[in-house]
């Protein structure tokens, strides 16, 4: 089996570090470098943590691999013969911008799917999709380009997770739910069937969503109520 060298765009331990730890198990991929899409190295102040294992980037490396700090990173990767990329940037707008730049340079966007993920029959996955451990993707669900589903997120039949949307850990969506472009559903939220969450909306942790949420809105509580709408 051919193994493809992959650059991970983003370096934060919470996402890029985790994916790096299991990506090779989910396909013919080997992470060879990380990318910080800026001409300046990331400025990070290490803090005291209870966890004994935690990695911080230096000016030129992360997790023992090279860290490329260039706004021209797509061309730099091509020059190094690296043709496959996974964008792990947490901010949806930055993520989609980096994905566009990668494809414009002729780089191939890959998916990262943890070995424990369950994807049911006829489900559709786009490009640069990240599915963490324990994720369930239901029958004929659609997870579109740049969407992230974190640990134990569950989406049911015919759900649509639009471009750049993020589901945090333990989110549960009943069937026929749509989560709009670049929307974010925070940890442990539950959404009843046939609900539409608008583009750019934010659903608070532990919320129970029983009615549609408009684009750009922030909704929290049980049942979820809109507390703010971004114009």
C-alpha positions in Angstrom: 0.0 0.0 0.0 1.3 3.4 -0.9 1.8 5.8 2.0 1.2 9.5 1.4 3.1 12.2 3.2 0.7 14.6 4.8 1.1 18.2 6.2 -1.2 19.1 9.0 -2.2 22.8 8.8 -2.6 23.9 12.4 -0.6 22.8 15.5 -2.8 23.1 18.6 -2.6 20.0 20.8 -6.3 19.8 21.3 -7.0 19.0 17.7 -3.9 18.6 15.5 -2.0 16.7 18.2 -4.8 14.2 18.6 -5.3 13.6 14.9 -1.5 13.1 14.5 -1.7 10.3 17.1 -4.1 8.2 15.1 -4.1 9.4 11.5 -1.8 6.6 10.3 -4.4 4.1 11.6 -7.2 5.5 9.4 -5.6 5.4 6.0 -2.4 5.4 4.0 -1.1 8.6 5.6 2.0 9.7 7.4 2.3 13.1 9.0 5.6 14.7 8.0 5.2 18.3 9.2 2.8 20.8 10.7 2.0 24.2 9.2 1.4 27.5 11.0 0.0 29.7 8.2 1.7 32.8 9.2 5.2 34.3 8.5 5.8 34.6 12.3 6.3 31.6 14.6 3.4 31.1 17.0 3.9 32.9 20.4 2.9 30.5 23.1 3.2 30.9 26.9 3.4 27.5 28.5 1.2 27.1 31.5 1.1 24.7 34.4 -1.2 21.8 33.6 -2.3 18.7 35.6 -1.7 16.6 32.5 1.9 15.4 32.4 2.0 15.0 28.6 1.6 18.2 26.7 3.4 19.6 23.6 4.2 23.2 22.8 5.6 24.4 19.5 9.0 25.9 19.1 9.9 28.3 16.3 10.5 25.4 13.9 9.0 22.2 15.3 6.0 20.6 16.9 5.7 17.1 18.3 9.2 16.3 17.0 8.3 17.2 13.4 9.1 20.4 11.4 6.8 23.4 11.8 6.5 25.5 8.6 5.6 29.1 9.4 4.8 30.7 6.0 1.8 32.4 4.5 3.0 30.9 1.2 2.8 27.4 2.8 0.9 25.8 -0.2 3.7 26.6 -2.6 6.3 25.6 0.0 4.7 22.2 0.5 4.6 21.6 -3.3 8.2 22.5 -3.5 9.0 19.8 -0.9 7.0 17.2 -2.8 4.2 17.1 -0.2 0.8 16.8 -2.0 -1.6 15.9 0.8 -3.0 18.2 3.4 -5.3 18.1 6.4 -6.5 21.5 7.7 -7.2 21.4 11.5 -7.7 25.1 12.2 -10.4 25.5 14.8 -11.8 28.8 13.5 -14.2 27.9 10.6 -13.4 30.9 8.5 -9.7 30.3 8.7 -10.2 26.6 8.1 -12.2 27.2 4.9 -9.7 29.9 3.7 -6.8 27.4 4.1 -8.7 24.7 2.4 -9.3 27.0 -0.6 -5.6 27.9 -0.7 -4.6 24.3 -0.6 -6.8 23.3 -3.5 -5.8 26.3 -5.5 -2.2 25.1 -5.3 -3.1 21.6 -6.4 -2.8 20.0 -3.0 -5.2 17.1 -2.1 -7.3 17.5 1.0 -7.7 14.3 3.0 -10.1 13.1 5.6 -9.1 11.9 9.1 -11.4 9.2 10.4 -10.7 7.5 13.7 -10.7 3.7 13.5 -13.6 3.5 16.0 -16.0 5.7 13.9 -19.2 4.1 12.6 -20.4 5.4 9.2 -23.7 3.8 8.1 -24.8 2.8 4.6 -25.0 5.5 2.0 -23.6 8.3 4.2 -21.7 10.9 2.3 -18.4 12.5 3.4 -16.9 15.6 1.9 -13.2 16.7 1.9 -11.1 17.6 4.9 -13.6 16.0 7.3 -12.4 15.0 10.8 -14.3 12.3 12.7 -13.0 11.7 16.2 -13.2 8.6 18.3 -16.7 7.1 18.8 -18.4 9.3 16.2 -21.6 7.8 14.7 -22.7 8.9 11.2 -26.2 7.7 10.4 -27.9 6.3 7.4 -27.7 8.7 4.4 -26.3 11.5 6.6 -24.1 14.0 4.8 -20.9 15.5 6.4 -19.7 18.2 4.0 -16.3 19.7 3.3 -14.3 20.9 6.3 -16.8 19.7 9.0 -15.4 18.5 12.3 -17.2 15.9 14.6 -15.5 15.5 17.9 -15.5 12.6 20.3 -18.7 10.6 20.6 -20.8 13.0 18.5 -23.8 11.3 17.0 -25.7 12.3 13.9 -28.7 10.3 12.8 -30.3 9.5 9.5 -30.5 12.1 6.7 -28.7 14.8 8.9 -26.7 17.4 7.0 -23.6 18.9 8.5 -22.8 21.8 6.3 -19.4 23.1 5.1 -17.1 24.1 8.0 -19.6 23.2 10.8 -18.3 21.8 14.1 -19.9 19.4 16.5 -18.1 19.3 19.9 -17.9 16.1 22.0 -21.1 14.1 22.9 -23.5 16.2 20.7 -26.6 14.2 19.7 -28.6 15.1 16.6 -31.9 13.2 15.9 -32.8 12.6 12.2 -33.3 15.1 9.5 -31.4 17.9 11.3 -29.3 20.4 9.3 -26.4 22.2 10.9 -25.6 25.3 8.8 -22.3 26.4 7.3 -19.7 27.3 9.9 -22.2 26.8 12.8 -20.9 25.3 16.1 -22.8 23.0 18.4 -21.1 22.8 21.8 -20.5 19.8 24.1 -23.4 17.7 25.1 -26.1 19.6 23.2 -29.1 17.6 22.0 -31.2 18.5 18.9 -34.6 17.0 18.1 -35.6 15.8 14.7 -36.3 18.1 11.7 -34.5 21.1 13.1 -32.5 23.6 11.1 -29.6 25.4 12.8 -28.6 28.4 10.6 -25.2 29.3 9.2 -22.8 30.7 11.8 -25.1 29.9 14.7 -23.7 28.8 18.1 -25.5 26.3 20.3 -24.4 26.3 24.0 -23.1 23.3 25.9 -25.9 21.1 27.2 -28.6 22.9 25.3 -31.8 21.1 24.1 -32.8 22.5 20.8 -36.5 22.0 19.9 -37.0 24.7 17.4 -35.1 26.2 14.4 -32.2 28.5 15.2 -31.7 31.5 12.8 -28.4 32.2 11.1 -25.8 33.9 13.3 -27.8 33.3 16.5 -26.4 32.1 19.9 -28.9 29.8 21.7 -28.5 28.3 25.2 -30.5 26.5 27.8 -33.2 23.8 28.2 -35.1 24.3 26.0 -32.7 26.4 24.0 -33.5 30.1 23.6 -31.8 32.6 21.4 -29.9 35.2 23.5 -28.0 37.0 20.7 -28.1 37.3 16.9 -25.0 38.4 15.1 -25.9 40.8 12.2 
